């Protein structure tokens, strides 16, 4: 399974790239590592990476 390393804001019409400094929360779960990013627009996007 290939997952994109790029992550972008999920808010409609935003699509900004999310950077390290926007990472506000990291959660380790059995399904992988979840990262929550807070965009400049105020939306929060959660990504899941495995490994
Ligand atoms: Zn945004």
mmCIF file of the protein (N, C-alpha, C, O) and its ligand, coordinates in Angstrom:
data_MODEL
# 
_entry.id   MODEL 
# 
loop_
_entity.id 
_entity.type 
_entity.pdbx_number_of_molecules 
1 polymer     1 
2 non-polymer 1 
# 
_entity_poly.entity_id                      1 
_entity_poly.type                           'polypeptide(L)' 
_entity_poly.nstd_linkage                   no 
_entity_poly.nstd_monomer                   no 
_entity_poly.pdbx_seq_one_letter_code       
;(UNK)(UNK)(UNK)(UNK)(UNK)(UNK)(UNK)(UNK)(UNK)(UNK)(UNK)(UNK)(UNK)(UNK)(UNK)(UNK)
(UNK)(UNK)(UNK)(UNK)(UNK)(UNK)(UNK)(UNK)(UNK)(UNK)(UNK)(UNK)(UNK)(UNK)(UNK)(UNK)
(UNK)(UNK)(UNK)(UNK)(UNK)(UNK)(UNK)(UNK)(UNK)(UNK)(UNK)(UNK)(UNK)(UNK)(UNK)(UNK)
(UNK)(UNK)(UNK)
;
_entity_poly.pdbx_seq_one_letter_code_can   XXXXXXXXXXXXXXXXXXXXXXXXXXXXXXXXXXXXXXXXXXXXXXXXXXX 
_entity_poly.pdbx_strand_id                 A 
# 
loop_
_entity_poly_seq.entity_id 
_entity_poly_seq.num 
_entity_poly_seq.mon_id 
_entity_poly_seq.hetero 
1 1  UNK n 
1 2  UNK n 
1 3  UNK n 
1 4  UNK n 
1 5  UNK n 
1 6  UNK n 
1 7  UNK n 
1 8  UNK n 
1 9  UNK n 
1 10 UNK n 
1 11 UNK n 
1 12 UNK n 
1 13 UNK n 
1 14 UNK n 
1 15 UNK n 
1 16 UNK n 
1 17 UNK n 
1 18 UNK n 
1 19 UNK n 
1 20 UNK n 
1 21 UNK n 
1 22 UNK n 
1 23 UNK n 
1 24 UNK n 
1 25 UNK n 
1 26 UNK n 
1 27 UNK n 
1 28 UNK n 
1 29 UNK n 
1 30 UNK n 
1 31 UNK n 
1 32 UNK n 
1 33 UNK n 
1 34 UNK n 
1 35 UNK n 
1 36 UNK n 
1 37 UNK n 
1 38 UNK n 
1 39 UNK n 
1 40 UNK n 
1 41 UNK n 
1 42 UNK n 
1 43 UNK n 
1 44 UNK n 
1 45 UNK n 
1 46 UNK n 
1 47 UNK n 
1 48 UNK n 
1 49 UNK n 
1 50 UNK n 
1 51 UNK n 
# 
loop_
_struct_asym.id 
_struct_asym.entity_id 
A 1 
B 2 
# 
loop_
_chem_comp.id 
_chem_comp.type 
_chem_comp.mon_nstd_flag 
UNK 'L-peptide linking' . 
ZN  non-polymer         . 
# 
_pdbx_entity_nonpoly.entity_id   2 
_pdbx_entity_nonpoly.name        ? 
_pdbx_entity_nonpoly.comp_id     ZN 
# 
_pdbx_nonpoly_scheme.asym_id         B 
_pdbx_nonpoly_scheme.entity_id       2 
_pdbx_nonpoly_scheme.mon_id          ZN 
_pdbx_nonpoly_scheme.ndb_seq_num     1 
_pdbx_nonpoly_scheme.pdb_seq_num     101 
_pdbx_nonpoly_scheme.auth_seq_num    101 
_pdbx_nonpoly_scheme.pdb_mon_id      ZN 
_pdbx_nonpoly_scheme.auth_mon_id     ZN 
_pdbx_nonpoly_scheme.pdb_strand_id   A 
_pdbx_nonpoly_scheme.pdb_ins_code    . 
# 
loop_
_atom_site.group_PDB 
_atom_site.id 
_atom_site.type_symbol 
_atom_site.label_atom_id 
_atom_site.label_alt_id 
_atom_site.label_comp_id 
_atom_site.label_asym_id 
_atom_site.label_entity_id 
_atom_site.label_seq_id 
_atom_site.pdbx_PDB_ins_code 
_atom_site.Cartn_x 
_atom_site.Cartn_y 
_atom_site.Cartn_z 
_atom_site.occupancy 
_atom_site.B_iso_or_equiv 
_atom_site.pdbx_formal_charge 
_atom_site.auth_seq_id 
_atom_site.auth_comp_id 
_atom_site.auth_asym_id 
_atom_site.auth_atom_id 
_atom_site.pdbx_PDB_model_num 
ATOM   1   N  N  . UNK A 1 1  ? 0.843   -1.197 0.000  1.00 0.00 ? 1   UNK A N  1 
ATOM   2   C  CA . UNK A 1 1  ? 0.000   0.000  0.000  1.00 0.00 ? 1   UNK A CA 1 
ATOM   3   C  C  . UNK A 1 1  ? 0.882   1.253  0.000  1.00 0.00 ? 1   UNK A C  1 
ATOM   4   O  O  . UNK A 1 1  ? 1.777   1.411  0.831  1.00 0.00 ? 1   UNK A O  1 
ATOM   5   N  N  . UNK A 1 2  ? 0.608   2.101  -0.925 1.00 0.00 ? 2   UNK A N  1 
ATOM   6   C  CA . UNK A 1 2  ? 1.391   3.340  -1.016 1.00 0.00 ? 2   UNK A CA 1 
ATOM   7   C  C  . UNK A 1 2  ? 0.527   4.509  -0.545 1.00 0.00 ? 2   UNK A C  1 
ATOM   8   O  O  . UNK A 1 2  ? -0.592  4.714  -1.015 1.00 0.00 ? 2   UNK A O  1 
ATOM   9   N  N  . UNK A 1 3  ? 1.078   5.255  0.383  1.00 0.00 ? 3   UNK A N  1 
ATOM   10  C  CA . UNK A 1 3  ? 0.346   6.419  0.857  1.00 0.00 ? 3   UNK A CA 1 
ATOM   11  C  C  . UNK A 1 3  ? 1.141   7.676  0.527  1.00 0.00 ? 3   UNK A C  1 
ATOM   12  O  O  . UNK A 1 3  ? 2.366   7.708  0.637  1.00 0.00 ? 3   UNK A O  1 
ATOM   13  N  N  . UNK A 1 4  ? 0.440   8.664  0.137  1.00 0.00 ? 4   UNK A N  1 
ATOM   14  C  CA . UNK A 1 4  ? 1.120   9.909  -0.207 1.00 0.00 ? 4   UNK A CA 1 
ATOM   15  C  C  . UNK A 1 4  ? 1.717   10.562 1.032  1.00 0.00 ? 4   UNK A C  1 
ATOM   16  O  O  . UNK A 1 4  ? 1.113   10.549 2.104  1.00 0.00 ? 4   UNK A O  1 
ATOM   17  N  N  . UNK A 1 5  ? 2.884   11.123 0.877  1.00 0.00 ? 5   UNK A N  1 
ATOM   18  C  CA . UNK A 1 5  ? 3.509   11.825 1.985  1.00 0.00 ? 5   UNK A CA 1 
ATOM   19  C  C  . UNK A 1 5  ? 2.994   13.252 2.092  1.00 0.00 ? 5   UNK A C  1 
ATOM   20  O  O  . UNK A 1 5  ? 3.047   13.876 3.152  1.00 0.00 ? 5   UNK A O  1 
ATOM   21  N  N  . UNK A 1 6  ? 2.505   13.741 0.989  1.00 0.00 ? 6   UNK A N  1 
ATOM   22  C  CA . UNK A 1 6  ? 1.970   15.097 1.007  1.00 0.00 ? 6   UNK A CA 1 
ATOM   23  C  C  . UNK A 1 6  ? 0.643   15.089 1.736  1.00 0.00 ? 6   UNK A C  1 
ATOM   24  O  O  . UNK A 1 6  ? -0.178  14.197 1.521  1.00 0.00 ? 6   UNK A O  1 
ATOM   25  N  N  . UNK A 1 7  ? 0.423   16.063 2.587  1.00 0.00 ? 7   UNK A N  1 
ATOM   26  C  CA . UNK A 1 7  ? -0.900  16.185 3.149  1.00 0.00 ? 7   UNK A CA 1 
ATOM   27  C  C  . UNK A 1 7  ? -1.345  17.626 2.977  1.00 0.00 ? 7   UNK A C  1 
ATOM   28  O  O  . UNK A 1 7  ? -0.565  18.570 3.104  1.00 0.00 ? 7   UNK A O  1 
ATOM   29  N  N  . UNK A 1 8  ? -2.603  17.752 2.691  1.00 0.00 ? 8   UNK A N  1 
ATOM   30  C  CA . UNK A 1 8  ? -3.162  19.064 2.423  1.00 0.00 ? 8   UNK A CA 1 
ATOM   31  C  C  . UNK A 1 8  ? -4.439  19.237 3.222  1.00 0.00 ? 8   UNK A C  1 
ATOM   32  O  O  . UNK A 1 8  ? -5.092  18.263 3.595  1.00 0.00 ? 8   UNK A O  1 
ATOM   33  N  N  . UNK A 1 9  ? -4.778  20.465 3.473  1.00 0.00 ? 9   UNK A N  1 
ATOM   34  C  CA . UNK A 1 9  ? -5.987  20.793 4.211  1.00 0.00 ? 9   UNK A CA 1 
ATOM   35  C  C  . UNK A 1 9  ? -7.211  20.198 3.506  1.00 0.00 ? 9   UNK A C  1 
ATOM   36  O  O  . UNK A 1 9  ? -7.321  20.236 2.281  1.00 0.00 ? 9   UNK A O  1 
ATOM   37  N  N  . UNK A 1 10 ? -8.127  19.649 4.313  1.00 0.00 ? 10  UNK A N  1 
ATOM   38  C  CA . UNK A 1 10 ? -9.323  19.030 3.743  1.00 0.00 ? 10  UNK A CA 1 
ATOM   39  C  C  . UNK A 1 10 ? -10.478 20.007 3.603  1.00 0.00 ? 10  UNK A C  1 
ATOM   40  O  O  . UNK A 1 10 ? -11.520 19.653 3.051  1.00 0.00 ? 10  UNK A O  1 
ATOM   41  N  N  . UNK A 1 11 ? -10.315 21.207 4.082  1.00 0.00 ? 11  UNK A N  1 
ATOM   42  C  CA . UNK A 1 11 ? -11.409 22.169 3.998  1.00 0.00 ? 11  UNK A CA 1 
ATOM   43  C  C  . UNK A 1 11 ? -11.709 22.507 2.540  1.00 0.00 ? 11  UNK A C  1 
ATOM   44  O  O  . UNK A 1 11 ? -10.801 22.663 1.722  1.00 0.00 ? 11  UNK A O  1 
ATOM   45  N  N  . UNK A 1 12 ? -12.988 22.616 2.236  1.00 0.00 ? 12  UNK A N  1 
ATOM   46  C  CA . UNK A 1 12 ? -13.400 22.918 0.880  1.00 0.00 ? 12  UNK A CA 1 
ATOM   47  C  C  . UNK A 1 12 ? -12.823 24.260 0.435  1.00 0.00 ? 12  UNK A C  1 
ATOM   48  O  O  . UNK A 1 12 ? -12.962 25.275 1.119  1.00 0.00 ? 12  UNK A O  1 
ATOM   49  N  N  . UNK A 1 13 ? -12.175 24.238 -0.721 1.00 0.00 ? 13  UNK A N  1 
ATOM   50  C  CA . UNK A 1 13 ? -11.648 25.464 -1.290 1.00 0.00 ? 13  UNK A CA 1 
ATOM   51  C  C  . UNK A 1 13 ? -10.341 25.941 -0.690 1.00 0.00 ? 13  UNK A C  1 
ATOM   52  O  O  . UNK A 1 13 ? -9.848  27.014 -1.037 1.00 0.00 ? 13  UNK A O  1 
ATOM   53  N  N  . UNK A 1 14 ? -9.769  25.137 0.223  1.00 0.00 ? 14  UNK A N  1 
ATOM   54  C  CA . UNK A 1 14 ? -8.517  25.569 0.857  1.00 0.00 ? 14  UNK A CA 1 
ATOM   55  C  C  . UNK A 1 14 ? -7.335  24.867 0.181  1.00 0.00 ? 14  UNK A C  1 
ATOM   56  O  O  . UNK A 1 14 ? -6.602  25.475 -0.601 1.00 0.00 ? 14  UNK A O  1 
ATOM   57  N  N  . UNK A 1 15 ? -7.162  23.575 0.496  1.00 0.00 ? 15  UNK A N  1 
ATOM   58  C  CA . UNK A 1 15 ? -6.132  22.756 -0.146 1.00 0.00 ? 15  UNK A CA 1 
ATOM   59  C  C  . UNK A 1 15 ? -4.715  23.288 0.049  1.00 0.00 ? 15  UNK A C  1 
ATOM   60  O  O  . UNK A 1 15 ? -3.848  23.068 -0.797 1.00 0.00 ? 15  UNK A O  1 
ATOM   61  N  N  . UNK A 1 16 ? -4.480  23.979 1.148  1.00 0.00 ? 16  UNK A N  1 
ATOM   62  C  CA . UNK A 1 16 ? -3.118  24.390 1.481  1.00 0.00 ? 16  UNK A CA 1 
ATOM   63  C  C  . UNK A 1 16 ? -2.300  23.154 1.875  1.00 0.00 ? 16  UNK A C  1 
ATOM   64  O  O  . UNK A 1 16 ? -2.830  22.192 2.430  1.00 0.00 ? 16  UNK A O  1 
ATOM   65  N  N  . UNK A 1 17 ? -1.039  23.203 1.584  1.00 0.00 ? 17  UNK A N  1 
ATOM   66  C  CA . UNK A 1 17 ? -0.151  22.163 2.093  1.00 0.00 ? 17  UNK A CA 1 
ATOM   67  C  C  . UNK A 1 17 ? 0.021   22.358 3.597  1.00 0.00 ? 17  UNK A C  1 
ATOM   68  O  O  . UNK A 1 17 ? 0.099   23.479 4.100  1.00 0.00 ? 17  UNK A O  1 
ATOM   69  N  N  . UNK A 1 18 ? 0.077   21.219 4.298  1.00 0.00 ? 18  UNK A N  1 
ATOM   70  C  CA . UNK A 1 18 ? 0.263   21.279 5.743  1.00 0.00 ? 18  UNK A CA 1 
ATOM   71  C  C  . UNK A 1 18 ? 1.709   20.953 6.082  1.00 0.00 ? 18  UNK A C  1 
ATOM   72  O  O  . UNK A 1 18 ? 2.271   19.973 5.591  1.00 0.00 ? 18  UNK A O  1 
ATOM   73  N  N  . UNK A 1 19 ? 2.291   21.771 6.913  1.00 0.00 ? 19  UNK A N  1 
ATOM   74  C  CA . UNK A 1 19 ? 3.713   21.641 7.243  1.00 0.00 ? 19  UNK A CA 1 
ATOM   75  C  C  . UNK A 1 19 ? 3.894   21.179 8.683  1.00 0.00 ? 19  UNK A C  1 
ATOM   76  O  O  . UNK A 1 19 ? 2.954   21.161 9.477  1.00 0.00 ? 19  UNK A O  1 
ATOM   77  N  N  . UNK A 1 20 ? 5.125   20.809 8.991  1.00 0.00 ? 20  UNK A N  1 
ATOM   78  C  CA . UNK A 1 20 ? 5.456   20.308 10.325 1.00 0.00 ? 20  UNK A CA 1 
ATOM   79  C  C  . UNK A 1 20 ? 4.990   21.247 11.439 1.00 0.00 ? 20  UNK A C  1 
ATOM   80  O  O  . UNK A 1 20 ? 4.492   20.796 12.471 1.00 0.00 ? 20  UNK A O  1 
ATOM   81  N  N  . UNK A 1 21 ? 5.152   22.531 11.228 1.00 0.00 ? 21  UNK A N  1 
ATOM   82  C  CA . UNK A 1 21 ? 4.821   23.458 12.309 1.00 0.00 ? 21  UNK A CA 1 
ATOM   83  C  C  . UNK A 1 21 ? 3.322   23.571 12.544 1.00 0.00 ? 21  UNK A C  1 
ATOM   84  O  O  . UNK A 1 21 ? 2.883   24.178 13.521 1.00 0.00 ? 21  UNK A O  1 
ATOM   85  N  N  . UNK A 1 22 ? 2.540   22.981 11.643 1.00 0.00 ? 22  UNK A N  1 
ATOM   86  C  CA . UNK A 1 22 ? 1.094   22.984 11.839 1.00 0.00 ? 22  UNK A CA 1 
ATOM   87  C  C  . UNK A 1 22 ? 0.603   21.716 12.524 1.00 0.00 ? 22  UNK A C  1 
ATOM   88  O  O  . UNK A 1 22 ? -0.585  21.563 12.808 1.00 0.00 ? 22  UNK A O  1 
ATOM   89  N  N  . UNK A 1 23 ? 1.543   20.809 12.785 1.00 0.00 ? 23  UNK A N  1 
ATOM   90  C  CA . UNK A 1 23 ? 1.197   19.591 13.506 1.00 0.00 ? 23  UNK A CA 1 
ATOM   91  C  C  . UNK A 1 23 ? 0.895   19.928 14.955 1.00 0.00 ? 23  UNK A C  1 
ATOM   92  O  O  . UNK A 1 23 ? 1.753   20.450 15.667 1.00 0.00 ? 23  UNK A O  1 
ATOM   93  N  N  . UNK A 1 24 ? -0.308  19.635 15.389 1.00 0.00 ? 24  UNK A N  1 
ATOM   94  C  CA . UNK A 1 24 ? -0.690  20.004 16.751 1.00 0.00 ? 24  UNK A CA 1 
ATOM   95  C  C  . UNK A 1 24 ? -0.884  18.792 17.662 1.00 0.00 ? 24  UNK A C  1 
ATOM   96  O  O  . UNK A 1 24 ? -0.905  18.931 18.885 1.00 0.00 ? 24  UNK A O  1 
ATOM   97  N  N  . UNK A 1 25 ? -1.024  17.608 17.072 1.00 0.00 ? 25  UNK A N  1 
ATOM   98  C  CA . UNK A 1 25 ? -1.291  16.435 17.895 1.00 0.00 ? 25  UNK A CA 1 
ATOM   99  C  C  . UNK A 1 25 ? -0.837  15.179 17.179 1.00 0.00 ? 25  UNK A C  1 
ATOM   100 O  O  . UNK A 1 25 ? -1.071  15.021 15.981 1.00 0.00 ? 25  UNK A O  1 
ATOM   101 N  N  . UNK A 1 26 ? -0.187  14.286 17.910 1.00 0.00 ? 26  UNK A N  1 
ATOM   102 C  CA . UNK A 1 26 ? 0.198   12.984 17.382 1.00 0.00 ? 26  UNK A CA 1 
ATOM   103 C  C  . UNK A 1 26 ? -0.339  11.912 18.314 1.00 0.00 ? 26  UNK A C  1 
ATOM   104 O  O  . UNK A 1 26 ? -0.156  11.978 19.529 1.00 0.00 ? 26  UNK A O  1 
ATOM   105 N  N  . UNK A 1 27 ? -1.001  10.929 17.733 1.00 0.00 ? 27  UNK A N  1 
ATOM   106 C  CA . UNK A 1 27 ? -1.570  9.847  18.528 1.00 0.00 ? 27  UNK A CA 1 
ATOM   107 C  C  . UNK A 1 27 ? -1.118  8.512  17.956 1.00 0.00 ? 27  UNK A C  1 
ATOM   108 O  O  . UNK A 1 27 ? -1.284  8.246  16.765 1.00 0.00 ? 27  UNK A O  1 
ATOM   109 N  N  . UNK A 1 28 ? -0.547  7.679  18.814 1.00 0.00 ? 28  UNK A N  1 
ATOM   110 C  CA . UNK A 1 28 ? -0.178  6.328  18.397 1.00 0.00 ? 28  UNK A CA 1 
ATOM   111 C  C  . UNK A 1 28 ? -1.366  5.410  18.642 1.00 0.00 ? 28  UNK A C  1 
ATOM   112 O  O  . UNK A 1 28 ? -1.864  5.318  19.765 1.00 0.00 ? 28  UNK A O  1 
ATOM   113 N  N  . UNK A 1 29 ? -1.817  4.738  17.603 1.00 0.00 ? 29  UNK A N  1 
ATOM   114 C  CA . UNK A 1 29 ? -2.903  3.765  17.750 1.00 0.00 ? 29  UNK A CA 1 
ATOM   115 C  C  . UNK A 1 29 ? -2.486  2.465  17.090 1.00 0.00 ? 29  UNK A C  1 
ATOM   116 O  O  . UNK A 1 29 ? -1.485  2.413  16.375 1.00 0.00 ? 29  UNK A O  1 
ATOM   117 N  N  . UNK A 1 30 ? -3.255  1.422  17.333 1.00 0.00 ? 30  UNK A N  1 
ATOM   118 C  CA . UNK A 1 30 ? -2.947  0.125  16.733 1.00 0.00 ? 30  UNK A CA 1 
ATOM   119 C  C  . UNK A 1 30 ? -3.065  0.166  15.219 1.00 0.00 ? 30  UNK A C  1 
ATOM   120 O  O  . UNK A 1 30 ? -2.478  -0.666 14.528 1.00 0.00 ? 30  UNK A O  1 
ATOM   121 N  N  . UNK A 1 31 ? -3.812  1.119  14.703 1.00 0.00 ? 31  UNK A N  1 
ATOM   122 C  CA . UNK A 1 31 ? -4.011  1.236  13.257 1.00 0.00 ? 31  UNK A CA 1 
ATOM   123 C  C  . UNK A 1 31 ? -2.940  2.078  12.583 1.00 0.00 ? 31  UNK A C  1 
ATOM   124 O  O  . UNK A 1 31 ? -2.905  2.182  11.357 1.00 0.00 ? 31  UNK A O  1 
ATOM   125 N  N  . UNK A 1 32 ? -2.071  2.677  13.380 1.00 0.00 ? 32  UNK A N  1 
ATOM   126 C  CA . UNK A 1 32 ? -1.044  3.533  12.807 1.00 0.00 ? 32  UNK A CA 1 
ATOM   127 C  C  . UNK A 1 32 ? -0.890  4.800  13.633 1.00 0.00 ? 32  UNK A C  1 
ATOM   128 O  O  . UNK A 1 32 ? -1.485  4.945  14.701 1.00 0.00 ? 32  UNK A O  1 
ATOM   129 N  N  . UNK A 1 33 ? -0.091  5.699  13.121 1.00 0.00 ? 33  UNK A N  1 
ATOM   130 C  CA . UNK A 1 33 ? 0.126   6.963  13.810 1.00 0.00 ? 33  UNK A CA 1 
ATOM   131 C  C  . UNK A 1 33 ? -0.761  8.028  13.194 1.00 0.00 ? 33  UNK A C  1 
ATOM   132 O  O  . UNK A 1 33 ? -0.754  8.238  11.981 1.00 0.00 ? 33  UNK A O  1 
ATOM   133 N  N  . UNK A 1 34 ? -1.510  8.684  14.031 1.00 0.00 ? 34  UNK A N  1 
ATOM   134 C  CA . UNK A 1 34 ? -2.397  9.739  13.549 1.00 0.00 ? 34  UNK A CA 1 
ATOM   135 C  C  . UNK A 1 34 ? -1.781  11.091 13.853 1.00 0.00 ? 34  UNK A C  1 
ATOM   136 O  O  . UNK A 1 34 ? -1.276  11.342 14.947 1.00 0.00 ? 34  UNK A O  1 
ATOM   137 N  N  . UNK A 1 35 ? -1.840  11.950 12.848 1.00 0.00 ? 35  UNK A N  1 
ATOM   138 C  CA . UNK A 1 35 ? -1.361  13.311 13.021 1.00 0.00 ? 35  UNK A CA 1 
ATOM   139 C  C  . UNK A 1 35 ? -2.508  14.260 12.755 1.00 0.00 ? 35  UNK A C  1 
ATOM   140 O  O  . UNK A 1 35 ? -3.208  14.143 11.750 1.00 0.00 ? 35  UNK A O  1 
ATOM   141 N  N  . UNK A 1 36 ? -2.692  15.194 13.657 1.00 0.00 ? 36  UNK A N  1 
ATOM   142 C  CA . UNK A 1 36 ? -3.717  16.213 13.450 1.00 0.00 ? 36  UNK A CA 1 
ATOM   143 C  C  . UNK A 1 36 ? -3.011  17.532 13.146 1.00 0.00 ? 36  UNK A C  1 
ATOM   144 O  O  . UNK A 1 36 ? -2.175  18.002 13.918 1.00 0.00 ? 36  UNK A O  1 
ATOM   145 N  N  . UNK A 1 37 ? -3.366  18.110 12.017 1.00 0.00 ? 37  UNK A N  1 
ATOM   146 C  CA . UNK A 1 37 ? -2.768  19.377 11.599 1.00 0.00 ? 37  UNK A CA 1 
ATOM   147 C  C  . UNK A 1 37 ? -3.819  20.472 11.653 1.00 0.00 ? 37  UNK A C  1 
ATOM   148 O  O  . UNK A 1 37 ? -4.965  20.273 11.253 1.00 0.00 ? 37  UNK A O  1 
ATOM   149 N  N  . UNK A 1 38 ? -3.418  21.614 12.147 1.00 0.00 ? 38  UNK A N  1 
ATOM   150 C  CA . UNK A 1 38 ? -4.313  22.759 12.137 1.00 0.00 ? 38  UNK A CA 1 
ATOM   151 C  C  . UNK A 1 38 ? -3.846  23.724 11.066 1.00 0.00 ? 38  UNK A C  1 
ATOM   152 O  O  . UNK A 1 38 ? -2.755  24.288 11.147 1.00 0.00 ? 38  UNK A O  1 
ATOM   153 N  N  . UNK A 1 39 ? -4.680  23.901 10.074 1.00 0.00 ? 39  UNK A N  1 
ATOM   154 C  CA . UNK A 1 39 ? -4.369  24.776 8.946  1.00 0.00 ? 39  UNK A CA 1 
ATOM   155 C  C  . UNK A 1 39 ? -4.509  26.244 9.339  1.00 0.00 ? 39  UNK A C  1 
ATOM   156 O  O  . UNK A 1 39 ? -5.152  26.583 10.332 1.00 0.00 ? 39  UNK A O  1 
ATOM   157 N  N  . UNK A 1 40 ? -3.893  27.099 8.539  1.00 0.00 ? 40  UNK A N  1 
ATOM   158 C  CA . UNK A 1 40 ? -4.038  28.540 8.756  1.00 0.00 ? 40  UNK A CA 1 
ATOM   159 C  C  . UNK A 1 40 ? -5.501  28.977 8.665  1.00 0.00 ? 40  UNK A C  1 
ATOM   160 O  O  . UNK A 1 40 ? -5.879  29.994 9.248  1.00 0.00 ? 40  UNK A O  1 
ATOM   161 N  N  . UNK A 1 41 ? -6.326  28.217 7.940  1.00 0.00 ? 41  UNK A N  1 
ATOM   162 C  CA . UNK A 1 41 ? -7.732  28.568 7.799  1.00 0.00 ? 41  UNK A CA 1 
ATOM   163 C  C  . UNK A 1 41 ? -8.542  28.154 9.021  1.00 0.00 ? 41  UNK A C  1 
ATOM   164 O  O  . UNK A 1 41 ? -9.711  28.521 9.143  1.00 0.00 ? 41  UNK A O  1 
ATOM   165 N  N  . UNK A 1 42 ? -7.932  27.392 9.927  1.00 0.00 ? 42  UNK A N  1 
ATOM   166 C  CA . UNK A 1 42 ? -8.620  26.998 11.141 1.00 0.00 ? 42  UNK A CA 1 
ATOM   167 C  C  . UNK A 1 42 ? -9.155  25.582 11.112 1.00 0.00 ? 42  UNK A C  1 
ATOM   168 O  O  . UNK A 1 42 ? -9.567  25.054 12.144 1.00 0.00 ? 42  UNK A O  1 
ATOM   169 N  N  . UNK A 1 43 ? -9.154  24.962 9.947  1.00 0.00 ? 43  UNK A N  1 
ATOM   170 C  CA . UNK A 1 43 ? -9.631  23.583 9.843  1.00 0.00 ? 43  UNK A CA 1 
ATOM   171 C  C  . UNK A 1 43 ? -8.580  22.616 10.364 1.00 0.00 ? 43  UNK A C  1 
ATOM   172 O  O  . UNK A 1 43 ? -7.380  22.873 10.257 1.00 0.00 ? 43  UNK A O  1 
ATOM   173 N  N  . UNK A 1 44 ? -9.029  21.514 10.921 1.00 0.00 ? 44  UNK A N  1 
ATOM   174 C  CA . UNK A 1 44 ? -8.124  20.472 11.396 1.00 0.00 ? 44  UNK A CA 1 
ATOM   175 C  C  . UNK A 1 44 ? -8.237  19.268 10.474 1.00 0.00 ? 44  UNK A C  1 
ATOM   176 O  O  . UNK A 1 44 ? -9.334  18.780 10.202 1.00 0.00 ? 44  UNK A O  1 
ATOM   177 N  N  . UNK A 1 45 ? -7.098  18.799 9.999  1.00 0.00 ? 45  UNK A N  1 
ATOM   178 C  CA . UNK A 1 45 ? -7.043  17.640 9.121  1.00 0.00 ? 45  UNK A CA 1 
ATOM   179 C  C  . UNK A 1 45 ? -6.277  16.533 9.831  1.00 0.00 ? 45  UNK A C  1 
ATOM   180 O  O  . UNK A 1 45 ? -5.186  16.761 10.353 1.00 0.00 ? 45  UNK A O  1 
ATOM   181 N  N  . UNK A 1 46 ? -6.845  15.347 9.850  1.00 0.00 ? 46  UNK A N  1 
ATOM   182 C  CA . UNK A 1 46 ? -6.191  14.212 10.507 1.00 0.00 ? 46  UNK A CA 1 
ATOM   183 C  C  . UNK A 1 46 ? -5.688  13.246 9.444  1.00 0.00 ? 46  UNK A C  1 
ATOM   184 O  O  . UNK A 1 46 ? -6.427  12.855 8.540  1.00 0.00 ? 46  UNK A O  1 
ATOM   185 N  N  . UNK A 1 47 ? -4.427  12.871 9.567  1.00 0.00 ? 47  UNK A N  1 
ATOM   186 C  CA . UNK A 1 47 ? -3.852  11.889 8.653  1.00 0.00 ? 47  UNK A CA 1 
ATOM   187 C  C  . UNK A 1 47 ? -3.418  10.664 9.447  1.00 0.00 ? 47  UNK A C  1 
ATOM   188 O  O  . UNK A 1 47 ? -3.146  10.756 10.644 1.00 0.00 ? 47  UNK A O  1 
ATOM   189 N  N  . UNK A 1 48 ? -3.354  9.525  8.782  1.00 0.00 ? 48  UNK A N  1 
ATOM   190 C  CA . UNK A 1 48 ? -2.902  8.289  9.406  1.00 0.00 ? 48  UNK A CA 1 
ATOM   191 C  C  . UNK A 1 48 ? -1.749  7.736  8.605  1.00 0.00 ? 48  UNK A C  1 
ATOM   192 O  O  . UNK A 1 48 ? -1.864  7.547  7.394  1.00 0.00 ? 48  UNK A O  1 
ATOM   193 N  N  . UNK A 1 49 ? -0.642  7.477  9.266  1.00 0.00 ? 49  UNK A N  1 
ATOM   194 C  CA . UNK A 1 49 ? 0.486   6.832  8.602  1.00 0.00 ? 49  UNK A CA 1 
ATOM   195 C  C  . UNK A 1 49 ? 0.770   5.520  9.307  1.00 0.00 ? 49  UNK A C  1 
ATOM   196 O  O  . UNK A 1 49 ? 0.661   5.426  10.530 1.00 0.00 ? 49  UNK A O  1 
ATOM   197 N  N  . UNK A 1 50 ? 1.130   4.521  8.545  1.00 0.00 ? 50  UNK A N  1 
ATOM   198 C  CA . UNK A 1 50 ? 1.415   3.225  9.134  1.00 0.00 ? 50  UNK A CA 1 
ATOM   199 C  C  . UNK A 1 50 ? 2.923   3.065  9.330  1.00 0.00 ? 50  UNK A C  1 
ATOM   200 O  O  . UNK A 1 50 ? 3.735   3.648  8.612  1.00 0.00 ? 50  UNK A O  1 
ATOM   201 N  N  . UNK A 1 51 ? 3.257   2.264  10.317 1.00 0.00 ? 51  UNK A N  1 
ATOM   202 C  CA . UNK A 1 51 ? 4.662   2.016  10.587 1.00 0.00 ? 51  UNK A CA 1 
ATOM   203 C  C  . UNK A 1 51 ? 5.100   2.961  11.635 1.00 0.00 ? 51  UNK A C  1 
ATOM   204 O  O  . UNK A 1 51 ? 6.264   2.943  12.035 1.00 0.00 ? 51  UNK A O  1 
HETATM 205 ZN ZN . ZN  B 2 .  ? -7.081  25.106 5.284  1.00 0.00 ? 101 ZN  A ZN 1 
# 
